[in-house]
Amino acid sequence: MEKLPKEQTINMRRKFLCDSCPLFYSNSPLKIVKASKQYMYDEEGNKYLDCINNVAHVGHCHPYVVNEGSKQMALLSTNIRFLHDNLVILAERIISTMPSSLSVVYFVNSGSEANDLALRLARCHTKSKDVVTLDHAYHGHVTSLIEISPMKLRMMAKNCDVPIQPYVHIAPCPDVYRGKYRDCDFPATEDLSQKYADDVQRIIDDIKAEGRKPACYIAESLQSCGGQIIYPKDYMKKVFRYIREAGGVCIADEVQVGFGRVGSHMWAFQVHDVIPDIVTMGKPMGNGHPVSAVVTTPEISASFQALGTSYFNTFGGNPVSCAIALAVMDVMENERLMQNAKEVGQILLIKLKNLMENHPLVGDVRGIGFFIGIDLVLDRNSRQPATEEASCIVESLKRNGIILSREGPYNNILKFKPPMCFDKENADYLVEKLGEALTEIEQKSNH
């Protein structure tokens, strides 16, 4: 296929694609034409260190994953109503990583599909519709998920006069740095996890007062788009208990944070020592290929089956998708990528925290494994977000061949979620160039 000049690509995108589909670096977008491992290359051959592509979980275009997918594509790709070994082998392998109560798998194509199906399962099992979600959360782009994704929902409610549905209940995000209950506003002995959990209990009480019960509580095991949030210790335990006591079920959204990203565990919910009733997974599962899944209990699956309507997905769980997902899990194990995330992630976290000593723009550094957020502030006491400065730093890093993005309610948090093959030398380079960018911006502000 003929390769187009960059300007022509930009013009055609403007002409044929919707304006709501934004680009990274919108003023000077990158035209990426190939990638390998943790690196991406533009049309001029410039190399970029990819610090955000959690989709390319085991590295861009990993040759083993490509080969396994290609081999299966040359043999067969069909729907799951024919028997095929790949489907059951992948299901067994996923289940082997889960607590024993989670033993039924549904295969779908995307994180949005997975979370939509999780909602259906929860509502069917509980015979209720009310959902408790977290502020600033994002769970997907289909209608059912936009309704429970305050990150998108508040903007729509403001700009399009779209009301928040009465069955959607938004709990404060348990962000102890800039949330409703901040660590700087309470003594160190105060249990902030209890304060945030109490807010969920109040929502449950309100639902019960109207003669209903919650269908589910849904949350990413670590909140991603909301600003790389690490929940306070025991928050998830308390909330799960409250929801279950009220008759609801607990959904852990692992679409962005699962598959070993935290380094210490395969699934981020395990960091909190909890067992969900439903787990959703997606992005990293196929290393860029569209495949995802929902895992739940036999009891919840039986409630769904009792509806009498068969579940069918044309592409979910097809042999090619399963071959690719199996290859991803092979690479994770053979190349010890969880261990790499644990070791290199800890090194990077320490280096980033050391930056705080010389750079007042850095208000907070938080994370685990290859899931790290850098909260930039104009003033450490007020914690006023440094939104414009965050944008400048992202652009500065781009000029130095590093792809990083920003997130959170104020777009002031640098988010780090790279391919799992990111190494120590990459960490050194990232910290060096980030330090230079911080210095440059701080010197300009001083003048």
N, C-alpha and C positions, 0 to 999 in steps of 0.2 A: 504494500500500500504506500502511496506517495506521502511523504512527510511534508507537512505544511509549515510555512514560516510562522514564527511565534505570533506576530501581529494578526495574521490571518486566523489563527486558532482563537485568539482573543475575540476578534470581530465575529466569528461564526458562533462562538459561545454566547456572546451578547444577543445575537440574532435568533438563535434556535433554542437556547435554554432559558428557564425561568429566572427572573431577577432575584428570587428568594434563595437561590442556590449559590452561597458565597464561596469565594476563593480565599485560601491563605494568602497573606500579603497582597491584598486587593489592589493597592496602588502600583505594585510591581510584582505581579504573580510569577511564580516559578513554573516553567514547563518541564516537568520531570519525564524523561523518556526511558530510563532504565534504573534498576536498583539491585543491590546485592548486599546481603547480610544487614549491617546497620547503616548502610550508605545509600544515598540516592544521587542521581546524576541528571543535570539538565541538558537541554539540546546543544549546549556549547561544550559539554564535557565537564562542567564544574561539579565538584564533589561536595556533598552535604552530609554531615553527621545527623542522622535521624534520631531525635530524642522524644518523639511523640507518637510514633506509629505502632501502637499496641496491636494493630491488626496483623502486621507482619511479625507474628509472635516469635517465631524461631529464626527470624531473619528473612529479608526480602528474597524471593525467588530461590529458596533453599533447594539445591539440586535434588536431594532425596525426595522432598515433598513434590517437586515438579515431576520427577520421574514416576513416582507411584501414582500420581493423578493421571499422567499421560498414558501409562500402561493400562489403567482401568478404563480410561476414556476410549481407548482403541478396542476394548473388548465389549463393554456394555454399559449403558446408563439408562435405567428404567425406573419405574416407580416401585414402591415398597410392597405392592400386593403380589409380587413374585418373591419367592424365597431367594435370599442371597446371603452368603457368609459374612460379607463386610458389615452388614447391618447389625447382626447379632454379636459379632466379635467386638465392634465398637461399643455397643450398648453394655456388654459385659465389662469392657475395659473402663468405661466411665463409672459404672456402678462400683467397681473395685476401689475407686478413690473416695467413695462416699460413705457416710455413716450407714449402718445396716438397715435403718428404717427407710432410707431413700433407695428404692429398688426398681422403679418403673421409669422407662425413658420414652419420651416423645421426640421425634426428630422434626425440625423445621428448617427454615432457610436464613433467618436473621434474628437479631436480638429483639426487634420489635415484634416479630411473630411469636418468639418465645414468651415474652412478657404478656402479650395478648392472650395466649393460650393459658398461661399461669393464672391470669384473672378469671378466665372461664372456669378453670378447674376449681379455684377457690370459691367462686360464687355458686357453682353447682354443688359443691360439698357442703357449704354452710347454709345454702338457701337464703343468702343475704347478698346485698349489693354494695353496702358501705365499705369504702376503702380508706385506710389511713396511710398517708404518704408524707414524705418529708419536704419541707420547704427547700427550694432551689434544686429539687430532684429532676432528673430526666430519665425516662424509661422507654422512650421510643416515639415514632412519628405517626403511628396510626391513630385513629380517632379515640379509641378506648384508652390509649396511653398518653396522648396529649392532655386528656382530662385529668390525669393523675401526675402530670409533670409540671410542677409550678414554675420551673425555669422557662417553659414556653407558655404555660397557661396564663400567667400574670400579664405577659405582653399582649396576648390575644384578648384577654378581658379588658385591657386598657385601650387597645387600638381598634378593636372590632366590636366592643360592647358584648363580648361573649361571657355569660355568667359562669361562675364556678358552680358546678353541679352540687345539689344538696347532699348527694351520697359520697362526695369527695371531701375528706377532712385532712387539712394540712397541719402537721405537727412541726414545731420549730426544729431546724436542723441542729443536731447536737455538736455545734462548732464552738469549742471553748475559747477560741481566739477572738472571733468577731461575731459570735452568735448572740442569742437572747441572754444567755448566762455566760459571761466572760470570766476567765480565770483571774484577771486583774481586778475584778469587782468583788471578789469573795476571798476569805481566808483560805489558806492552802488546805485546811482540814475540811472544807465544805465539799460535799459529794455532789458535783455538778451532774453526774450521770443520773442521780436520783431526781434532780430538778427537771431535767429534760424528759425523763421517763414519766414523771408526774404529769407533765403536759399531755402525754399520750393517754394516761389514765383518765384525765379530765375529758378528753375527746370521747373515749369509750363510755364514760358516764353520760355524756350528752346524747350519744347514740342510743344507749339503753333507756334513757328518759323518754325517748320518742317511741319506745316499744320495739326497737330493732336491736340487732347485734352487728358487730363488724364482720365483714366477710374476710378481710385480710389486712395485714400490715405489710407493705412492700417497701424495701429499701435496698440500695446498693450496699454491699457489705462494707465498703469504704466509699464515701460519696465522691464521685469523680467530677462531673461538670459543675457541681456546686462549689468547687474550690479545693479538691484534694483533701477531703476532711477525714481525719482519724477520730473515730468516736471515743468518748471517755470510757474507761474501763467499766465493764458490767452494764453499760447502757443497753446493749442488745439483749442481754440475759433478762433484765427487768422488763423490757418492752415485750419480748416474746412471751414471758409469763403472763403479763397483763392481757395480751391479745388472746391467748389460749384460754385463760380463765373466763373470758367473755364469749367464748365459742368461735373465735376466728382462727385463721391459719396465718402462718408467717412465711413470706416469700423473700428469698435472698437473690437479688439481682447481681449475678457474677459476670455479666456480659463484658464489662470492661476490666474487671479486677481479678477474674478467675484464672485458672490454668497456671498456677504457680507463680503469678506475678509478685506476690508478697514474699516469695523466697522460702519462708519458713513452713508454709503449708501449700497444698494444692489449691485449696479454696480459701478465699479471704474470710468467709464466715467462721472458719476454724480458728482464726486469730482471736475471736470473741468467745470461744468455747461454747458455741450454741449449735443446735441442730435445727435447720429450717424444716418446714413441711413441703416446700416447693423450692427448687433451685433452677434458675435460668442461666444459660450460658450462650455465648455467641462469638463475637469478633475474632479472638485469637484461635478459636477452634479450627478454622480452616486456613489460617495464614494468608488471608485475602480471598479465599474461596468462600462463597456464601453457604455456610452450614452452621446450624445452631441446634440447641436441644433444651428440653425441660425434663427435670428429674423430680419425681414425687413419690409419695407413699402408696402402697397397694390400696389403702382405704380411700384415699382421695381419687385414685384412678377408678376404683369400683363405683364411686358415686357418679363419676363422669360416664362410665359405661352404662349405668342404670338408666340414663336418659333414653337409651335405645337407638341413638343416632351414631352411626359409625364415624370414626375419625379418619380422615384421609388427607394426605398432603402429596401433591403430584411430584414435587422434587425433594421434599424433606426426607433425608435418609437414603437417597439414591446411591448406587454403588460407587460412583466417582467421588461424591462428597465424603462418604464414609472412608474410602481409601485415603483421601487427603487428610482427614481428621486423625486416622490411625497413624499416618506418617508423621504428623505433627507431634503426636504423643511419643512416637519412637525417638524423634530427634530430641525432644525434651529430656528423655531418659538417657539416651546414649551420649549426649553432649553435656549432661549435668547442668541444664540451664536454670533449674530452680536454685541450685547451689550457687551458681554464678550471680543470680539476682540477689541472693542473700548476702554474699560476700562483697560484690561490687556496689550493691545498693547501700550497704552499711558504710563503706569507704566514702562514697559520694555524699551521703547524709552528713558525715562528720566534716568533710571538706566544706560543704555548703554552710554548715553551722559556724565553722571557723570564719567564713566571710562576714558573718554578722559583726564580728569584733571591729572591723574596719569600715563597714558600710552601713550607715544608719538607715538606708533605704530598705534594708532587709529587716522586716518586722518579725517574721516567723519562718522557720523551716520545719516541715513535718513530713513524715512518710514512713514507709516500710518497704523493703525490697526495691523493686523498680516502680514504685508508686510514690512520687514525691511532689510536694507543692512548696513554692517559695512565695510567701505573702509579702508584697512590697507596700511600704507605707511612707507617707510624708512626715509622720511624726510617730515615734514609738509609744508615746504616752496616750495620745488620742486614737492611735491606730487608723488614722484617716487613710483610705486606700490611695495608692500612687498609680492611678490608672494610666495617665499619659506616659509616665516614666516606664511602666511595664511595656507599653507599645514601643517605645524607643529602644528598649533593651532587646526585644524580639527582633526588631529590624537590624540592630547592631550585630546580634549573633548571626543573623542571616548573612550579613556581609562577610562574616568570618567562617562561613560554611557550616553553620549549625542551625538546624530546624527545631525551634521550640515555639510553643504557643502559650496563650494566656487564657485564664478561665475564671470562674467565680461570678458572683452577683455584680461585682464592680470591674471585672476584667483586669484585675490587678495581680492575679496569682499566676506565676509561671508554673506550668504543669509539665511533669517529666514522667513519661510512660513509653520507654523505647523498646525496640526489639530486644528479646532476652539475651542476645549475644553481645550486647553492649559491654565493653571491657574496661579495665582499669585505665588504660591510656586514653580512652574516650572520656572517662570521668575527669582525668587531669586536664584535658584540653577544654572541656566544657567549663570547669571551674575557673581556669585561667582566663578564658575569653569573657565569661560572665563577670569576673572581677574587674576586667578592663572596662567593660560596658558600664558597670556601676560607678567606677571612678570617673569616667567621662561625664556621666549625667550629674553626678554630685558636684563636680567642679563647675559645670555650667550653672547649676542652681546657686552655687555660692557667689557667683559673679553677677 
